[in-house]
């Protein structure tokens, strides 16, 4: 029993020693100046809305870009809170290094659809249903056109956008979603000369699973350009209209 207690005390003491050593080694020297700012964007290229220059310019405009300032005067919390106010940033972590640098890690908002409404609105929709201003840095995702208000996009299209983004097949296949005047949906695929009539904005997962089976077992046999329309509007059936040419 005594040996176990002594072993525990030794382990705790060593842990405290190493923690103290790391803290001392990483503590910047008094008067040390920030010589470099390392910006890391933790996103895929396809869906990222910002790049390193955007982040640097944003902090310069806010007059808190840390390069050239004394490390002891740099407020990391202020940096993080300022970055989080950007409409394109979801999460951020900032920390100092012993080499005189500031490291900024950023995760941009996860956008799923690009909305270009007939009323002139042009913005992104994120995975939480929030609208995000259009960015200068292009994000590759399906475009939504037609009679789509922001309320409609948030309430009706968020689920569809997440299904498309999370499924590799639909992520590659869906090029455009069109909202008709009556609120029904059409999908324009990248492969094939047909239009997918999705119908009312509901039961997306069921409808797309049914279409995927049809793609695999039906359209692969007759060719991708056989039909002009594929309708999923009705339960438990797919109605196809043949191309006239």
Buried (B, 14 or more C-beta within 10 A) or exposed (E): EEEEEEEEEEEEEEEEEEEEEEEEEEEBEEEBBBEEBEBEBEBEEEBBBBBBEBBBEBBEEBEBBBBEEEBEEBEBEEBBEBBEEBBBBBEBBBEBBBEBBBBBBBBBBBBBBBBBBEEEBEBBBBBEBBBBEBBEBEBEBBBBBBBBBBEBBBEBBBBBBBBBBEBEEBBEBBEBBBBEEEBBBBBBBEEBEBBBBBBEBEBBEEBBEBBBEBBEEBBEEEEEEBBBBBBBBEEEEBEBEEEEE
